Amino acid sequence: MLDFVHMGIGRTDPSSRRVTVVGSGFAALTAIRTLRRHAPGLGIDVVAPRAEFVYYPGTIWIPTGGREPDDLVIPLGRFFDRMGVTHHPAEATGLSEDGRRLATTAGELANDGLIIACGGRFLDRLPGLEHAILPCGGTGPMLRLRERLHELDGGTIAFGFSGNPEEPSAMRGGPVFEFLFGIERWLRKQGRRDRFELVFFTPAEKPGQRLGEKAVERLVREMRRCGITLRLGEKPQRFSERSVETSAGSFDADLILFMPGMTGNAWFDDTPLPRSPGGMIQADAHCRVAGLERVYVAGDAGSFPGPGWMPKQAHMADLQAAAAARNLVAEFDGVPPRHGYKAELMCIVDMHDRGLLVTRTEKGNRVLPPFRGWHWAKRLFEWNYLRNYR
Ligand SMILES: Cc1cc2nc3c(=O)[nH]c(=O)nc-3n(C[C@H](O)[C@H](O)[C@H](O)COP(=O)(O)OP(=O)(O)OC[C@H]3O[C@@H](n4cnc5c(N)ncnc54)[C@H](O)[C@@H]3O)c2cc1C
């Protein structure tokens, strides 16, 4: 059990100040690095269930054998030592004293500043969801998907995603395209493609719209070219072991891969944290949480002002975490927060041995056609990114 820790809330002595970071994902780790760079003497407590980092973007390659879980689940002991942080193996469960005290499964922890970076949670309301494999669940479900792909001799594989009706930005469709194209191409290379029907279903008439019109056109064209059955504008309603039921009827499926919409973590319910319509923590353009002093949020846990297409992506999580950490350090120095994040979508939609590059900023939207180099760029990016934490 974590002992009750009280550090003297609101201390003026800078050398005794402590910040709590919740989580050990993209946003949390970037926040830690940024805090350490800008405030070398700061005490940093990290509350996260395990001292490990899961690199989700690489999990798309687990089902087809391109990655093993150990390649993507990075132990953080060495990184934490290097950064001089104290890891509390626990989950956040509540917040009191205007953000100065975090309740955890192992006790309470006081802070002089707080950065919440505990990611999102997936909506689990759909009946029969247990019959689908959820790619948001980390490496375990991806190994199960690999097993099922090897077991199946033929049949129908359904791939789908949906959003959060209360907050359109709280969805993640990109990886579903990657699984779809990746598995299609892998089956083709194995000479088994003709034994499978691949079906793509989603409530959107134009899937992947946040990637931009050109990307939607390109993705749909590519799906048709690969002989994938499209069920667009069909809202998923329930799953069974062998079928998918949508607003337009039901179809048989031997294997279902489904990415549900996102919402905020359950522990937010027992806190004064302000919430967006979709249940995330409402932030301002400086990643500050309204109404609570020196409390920040970064990454999938938050809802941030920006254009409608602003993605919930690791890259945005990094940008927000850097802004949050810099603003918090500035506040300790008596400087008002001024760091923001650039709304930027950078996405390589991987297709097993090729990839499609999509970029979107306030200035424009570009889609570069499928090319082997983008697949290799995605792999190189992973290697380079993970070097920071090994
Ligand atoms: C299959 C897949 C593929 C993806 N591909 C890409 C891609 O190619 N490019 C891209 O940019 N993005 C991609 N994403 C999205 C990206 O992974 C997320 O946007 C990113 O992980 C968000 O970072 P985060 O730090 O906010 O949350 P997370 O990375 O989810 O980290 C959350 C952390 O908080 C911890 N935590 C959770 N609850 C608690 C609690 N109560 N208390 C303490 N700690 C807690 C978790 O253990 C975890 O360490 C992909 C996602 C998936 C699922």
The ligand as a Gaussian input file, in Angstrom:
#p B3LYP/6-31G(d) Opt

LIG

0 1
 C       -4.618000      -0.209000     -32.275000
 C       -4.279000       1.246000     -32.150000
 C       -3.478000       1.850000     -33.103000
 C       -3.162000       3.205000     -33.019000
 N       -2.362000       3.780000     -33.971000
 C       -1.994000       5.062000     -33.848000
 C       -1.090000       5.652000     -34.793000
 O       -0.669000       5.007000     -35.757000
 N       -0.722000       6.939000     -34.597000
 C       -1.178000       7.680000     -33.537000
 O       -0.784000       8.851000     -33.411000
 N       -2.035000       7.167000     -32.648000
 C       -2.456000       5.875000     -32.761000
 N       -3.319000       5.326000     -31.856000
 C       -3.866000       6.193000     -30.802000
 C       -2.902000       6.375000     -29.655000
 O       -2.445000       5.130000     -29.210000
 C       -3.600000       7.127000     -28.527000
 O       -4.109000       8.335000     -29.012000
 C       -2.600000       7.377000     -27.408000
 O       -2.271000       6.134000     -26.804000
 C       -3.151000       8.342000     -26.384000
 O       -2.158000       8.560000     -25.428000
 P       -2.547000       8.834000     -23.907000
 O       -1.263000       9.007000     -23.190000
 O       -3.572000       9.880000     -23.834000
 O       -3.265000       7.495000     -23.410000
 P       -2.699000       6.015000     -23.303000
 O       -1.585000       5.783000     -24.232000
 O       -3.910000       5.158000     -23.411000
 O       -2.115000       5.923000     -21.841000
 C       -2.938000       5.966000     -20.716000
 C       -2.124000       5.561000     -19.501000
 O       -2.881000       5.793000     -18.319000
 C       -2.877000       4.621000     -17.502000
 N       -4.124000       4.630000     -16.734000
 C       -5.371000       4.337000     -17.153000
 N       -6.252000       4.509000     -16.136000
 C       -5.528000       4.948000     -15.089000
 C       -5.864000       5.320000     -13.760000
 N       -7.112000       5.291000     -13.307000
 N       -4.869000       5.711000     -12.949000
 C       -3.584000       5.761000     -13.373000
 N       -3.210000       5.437000     -14.626000
 C       -4.176000       5.027000     -15.462000
 C       -2.735000       3.481000     -18.499000
 O       -2.238000       2.331000     -17.842000
 C       -1.747000       4.093000     -19.478000
 O       -0.442000       3.993000     -18.970000
 C       -3.665000       3.978000     -31.926000
 C       -4.468000       3.371000     -30.959000
 C       -4.784000       2.023000     -31.062000
 C       -5.663000       1.383000     -30.008000

